Amino acid sequence: MTLRFVVTGTNTNIGKTVFSAALADALGAAYWKPVQSGLSGETDSETVQRLGRIPPERIVPGAWRLKTPVSPHVAASIAQVRIRPGAISPPQTTLIIEGAGSVLVPLTESQVFADVFARWQIPVILCARTELGTINHTLLSLEALRRRSIPVFGVAFIGDKQTDTLEIIPQLGNVSYLGRLPLLDPLTPDTLRQAFQDHFDMSCFQKAAL
């Protein structure tokens, strides 16, 4: 059986790359970011490799690497290339797939990343902040996923503990609470691995075996 997850978020820059690194480490999985926009500094693939201690052979090359750090459809236009969503196909291996930005980030002028998730039918983990405003963002993201009949595996929260938020989103969103990854200082491979072990039950992820 092959375990595969799509990791997406309610917003950009919420910590889904750090979560992906922790999950890939815990599962011994490969990592794939099919569309990367913004190549200056450390890329998401390089961050996952470093924080998750992922061997280079388990970092799957991206399908599109775009230099400008903006929405993929804009970055592709600047680079004078066109993203072909239908050509994005994940390999058949234990794999963590990280989407670009959030659920409805445009890949082209007519398709968003959630349209690709719908074609794949791979269980989605939605990463959400615990800060003010996350209830609305998370519930809207869940509606967008379900409207496309995308299987939602659960929500992973990132940030400080906010008990009311952690309770109301699973209740109103009818979604599994997977755990909460606290903000780490320092953020190192060791502190990330320990935090993930402390705050997530790895046995629940085995339920998504395909």
C-alpha positions in Angstrom: 0.0 0.0 0.0 1.2 3.5 -0.8 0.7 6.4 1.5 0.3 9.7 -0.3 -0.9 13.1 1.1 -1.5 16.5 -0.4 -0.5 19.3 2.0 -2.2 22.6 1.4 -3.1 25.6 3.4 -5.7 28.3 4.2 -3.1 31.0 3.4 0.4 31.3 2.1 3.3 31.4 4.6 1.5 29.5 7.4 4.0 26.8 7.9 2.9 24.0 5.5 6.5 23.5 4.3 7.7 22.9 7.9 4.7 20.6 8.5 5.5 18.8 5.2 9.1 18.3 6.4 8.0 16.8 9.7 5.5 14.5 8.0 7.9 13.3 5.3 10.4 12.6 8.1 7.9 10.7 10.2 6.6 8.6 7.3 10.0 8.0 5.6 8.3 9.6 2.5 9.5 11.4 -0.5 8.6 15.0 -1.0 7.3 16.8 -4.1 6.5 20.4 -4.8 5.2 20.3 -8.4 5.0 24.1 -8.8 7.5 26.4 -7.1 7.4 30.1 -7.6 10.2 32.1 -6.0 13.7 30.6 -6.3 15.8 33.2 -4.5 17.1 31.9 -1.2 16.2 28.5 0.1 13.4 26.8 -1.8 10.7 24.8 -0.2 12.3 21.6 -1.4 15.6 22.6 0.1 13.9 23.5 3.4 12.1 20.2 3.6 15.3 18.3 2.8 17.2 20.2 5.5 14.5 20.2 8.3 13.2 16.7 7.6 16.6 15.1 7.0 15.2 13.9 3.7 17.9 12.2 1.4 18.3 13.9 -2.0 16.9 10.8 -3.8 13.6 11.4 -1.9 13.2 14.9 -3.2 11.2 14.6 -6.4 12.0 17.4 -8.9 9.3 19.9 -9.5 7.4 20.1 -12.7 7.6 23.9 -12.9 10.2 26.1 -11.2 9.4 29.8 -11.6 11.7 32.5 -10.5 9.3 35.3 -9.4 7.7 34.9 -5.9 4.1 35.5 -6.9 1.1 33.4 -7.8 2.1 30.6 -10.2 0.0 31.9 -13.1 1.7 35.3 -12.8 5.1 33.9 -12.4 4.6 31.6 -15.4 3.5 34.6 -17.5 6.6 36.6 -16.5 8.7 33.6 -17.4 6.8 33.3 -20.7 5.8 29.7 -20.0 2.4 28.1 -19.5 1.7 25.7 -16.7 -0.2 22.6 -18.0 -2.2 21.3 -15.0 -3.2 18.2 -16.8 0.5 17.2 -17.0 1.0 17.3 -13.3 0.9 13.7 -12.2 2.3 12.4 -8.8 4.6 9.4 -8.8 3.4 6.2 -7.2 5.5 6.2 -4.0 5.0 7.1 -0.4 4.8 10.8 -1.0 4.1 14.2 0.6 2.9 16.7 -2.1 3.0 20.3 -1.2 0.7 22.7 -3.1 1.7 26.2 -3.9 0.1 28.8 -1.7 -3.4 28.0 -0.6 -6.3 25.9 -1.9 -7.5 28.3 -4.6 -4.2 29.7 -5.8 -4.4 30.0 -9.6 -2.2 27.8 -11.8 -3.5 29.3 -15.0 -6.2 31.8 -15.9 -8.8 29.1 -15.8 -7.6 26.5 -13.2 -6.7 26.6 -9.5 -4.7 24.1 -7.5 -7.8 22.5 -6.1 -8.8 21.5 -9.6 -5.7 19.4 -9.8 -6.4 17.9 -6.3 -9.8 16.9 -7.6 -8.3 15.0 -10.4 -5.7 13.2 -8.2 -8.2 12.2 -5.4 -5.3 11.9 -3.0 -6.3 12.7 0.7 -5.7 16.4 1.6 -4.3 17.7 4.8 -5.3 21.3 5.3 -2.8 23.4 7.3 -4.3 26.3 9.3 -3.0 28.9 11.6 -4.4 29.2 15.1 -4.5 33.0 15.0 -7.5 35.3 14.7 -9.4 34.8 11.4 -8.5 31.2 11.0 -12.0 29.9 11.6 -13.4 31.7 8.5 -10.4 30.9 6.3 -10.4 27.2 7.3 -14.1 26.7 6.9 -14.1 28.4 3.5 -11.2 26.2 2.4 -13.0 23.1 3.5 -16.0 24.1 1.5 -13.9 24.7 -1.6 -12.3 21.3 -1.3 -15.6 19.5 -0.7 -17.4 21.3 -3.5 -14.9 19.6 -5.8 -15.4 16.2 -4.1 -11.7 16.2 -2.8 -11.1 13.8 0.0 -10.1 15.8 3.1 -8.0 13.7 5.5 -8.0 16.3 8.3 -6.8 19.7 9.6 -3.3 20.3 11.1 -3.0 23.5 13.1 0.2 25.5 13.3 0.8 28.0 16.1 0.0 28.6 19.8 -2.7 26.7 21.5 -6.2 28.3 21.1 -8.6 25.8 22.6 -11.8 27.4 21.3 -10.4 27.5 17.7 -9.1 23.9 17.9 -12.6 22.7 19.0 -14.9 24.7 16.8 -13.3 24.1 13.4 -13.5 20.3 13.6 -17.1 20.6 14.8 -18.4 23.1 12.3 -16.2 21.8 9.5 -17.0 18.1 10.1 -13.3 17.4 9.8 -10.7 15.4 11.7 -8.3 17.2 14.0 -4.9 15.8 13.3 -2.8 17.8 15.8 -1.1 21.1 16.4 2.5 22.0 15.5 3.7 24.7 17.8 5.9 27.6 16.7 9.5 26.4 17.3 12.4 28.6 18.4 14.9 27.4 17.5 13.5 25.5 14.5 15.9 22.7 13.9 15.6 19.1 12.6 15.7 17.8 16.1 13.1 20.2 17.6 10.8 19.7 14.7 11.0 15.9 14.9 10.3 16.0 18.7 7.4 18.4 18.4 5.8 16.3 15.7 6.1 13.2 17.8 4.7 15.0 20.8 1.7 16.6 19.1 0.6 14.1 16.4 -0.5 10.5 16.5 1.3 8.7 13.7 -1.1 5.8 13.7 -3.9 8.0 12.3 -1.9 8.7 9.1 -1.8 5.0 8.3 -5.6 5.2 7.6 -4.9 7.0 4.3 -3.0 4.0 2.7 -4.2 3.7 -0.9 
